Every structure is written in C-alpha cells, then in structure tokens.
Amino acid sequence: MEKVYKTMRNTGAANIAIGIIMIVTGLTAGTMAIITGANLLKRKSEITF
C-alpha cells in the first residue's frame, strides 16, 4: 500500500511542475504576441504591398 501512496505523491508533484511550466510558457507566448502585434500596428504606415 505504501508503494501506491509514493507513486501518487510523485505523480502529483510531476503534475504540479508541468502545470507551472505550462503557465510560464503560456504567459511568455502571450506577451510576445502582444508586443509583436503592437509593433506591427505602430509601423503599419510603413508597410506597402
């Protein structure tokens, strides 16, 4: 029975770590998208097709 509890504890810790990594990655990607979009809007008068 103790082996099951250790496995559940390790799985829970891994899930928390993966969740934190996903949050950080999502925030970073969102911030980069906002900055890039703002730069495009700022320079839209310079864009010609």
N, C-alpha and C positions, 0 to 999 in steps of 0.2 A: 504494500500500500504506500509506503514511503516513496518508492520509485515513481509512482504516479504523481504524487504531490511535487516532487522535484521537477518532473517533466512539465507539469502545468506552470510551475513558477518560471522555468526557463522560457517557456513559450510566451507567457505573459510579458516577461521582460523584453523579449525579442519584438513582440508586437508594439510595445511602447516605444522602443528605439526606432522601429520602422516608421511609426506614426510621426515621431518628431522629425525624422529625416524628410518625410513627405511634406510636412508643413513648411519646413525651411525651404525646400525645393520649390514648392508652390508659390511662396511669398517672393522668392528671388525671381522666378519666371514672370510673375505678375508685375513686379516692379520694373523689370527690364522691358516688358511690353509697354507699360505706361510711358516710360522715358523715351523709348523709340518712337512711339506714336506722337508724343509731344514734339519731338524733333522734326518729324515729318510735317506736322501741322505748322510748326514755326517756319519751315522753309518751303511751304507749298507754292509760294510765288516764284521760287527759283526753278521749279520742276516744269519742264516742257516736254511735250510728246511729239 
